[in-house]
Amino acid sequence: MNFVLHLSLWVALLLITVGVALYRKWLEDHCDHYIHLHSDSHDASVVAAQSAMCKRLDLVDKLRTALMVALIVYGLTIGGLAAYNAWNSGAAS
């Protein structure tokens, strides 16, 4: 089993997860934090933009959660395989 390959893939997944988290932070910093509920024509575009931003943030949150779960499961799998290989190589000696 090539652990260097698996660890490299895990680090790549980690960097992607950090990138998605930073992108979410950037989106949150560039959104309007005031809630616009007026029904006049000027605020209609603002309400539509806020709704689109909230949908984008929700999508990024779901992606970030899925990436974190994959990162943890893959890391635990790599650790388990390393422990199993160490156990077997110790028993064979």
Sequence and secondary structure as in RCSB ss.txt:
>XXXX:A:sequence
MNFVLHLSLWVALLLITVGVALYRKWLEDHCDHYIHLHSDSHDASVVAAQSAMCKRLDLVDKLRTALMVALIVYG
LTIGGLAAYNAWNSGAAS
>XXXX:A:secstr
  HHHHHHHHHHHHHHHHHHHHHHHHHHHTS  S     SHHHHHHHHHHHHHHHHHHHHHHHHHHHHHHHHHHH
HHHHHHHHHHHHHHHHH 
